[in-house]
Amino acid sequence: MITMLIADNEDKAKEIIASMLSKIGNTSIGIIKQGSIIKIAEKESLKEMIPLKDKIIELGDLFYIEKKGALYGSILDAVERPLIEYILERTEGNQLKAARILGLNRNTIRAKIKKLGIDPHKWKI
């Protein structure tokens, strides 16, 4: 079935779409409203769409008992490596571009790459 939606403003259209999808009753589809965006996805992939704040809180809960007194450092360690690797991948291993994106000094990112044992050359084309 194809349904045409005509609405006089964007917010009303989003509300109508969300309402229509929720009435379908398909338990494999989930809806997330984030500001002006409605995301529609299979429920299995909704876990990947959880806001970063919620993921950090969840990570903090996991480390809380085990890492008392070192919680900040533990969370930073868990987040820093994947973030730097992601940016290096996006910049094809260019450390200067990665440093600019992250708001770090060139020497700082190089020191972090060395400390974390990351090979920036694996993303070079």
Sequence and secondary structure as in RCSB ss.txt:
>XXXX:A:sequence
MITMLIADNEDKAKEIIASMLSKIGNTSIGIIKQGSIIKIAEKESLKEMIPLKDKIIELGDLFYIEKKGALYGSI
LDAVERPLIEYILERTEGNQLKAARILGLNRNTIRAKIKKLGIDPHKWKI
>XXXX:A:secstr
       SSHHHHHHHHHHHHHHH  TTEEEEEETTEEEEEEHHHHGGGS HHHHHHHHHHHHHTTTTT HHHHH
HHHHHHHHHHHHHHHTTT HHHHHHHHT  HHHHHHHHHHHT  GGGG  
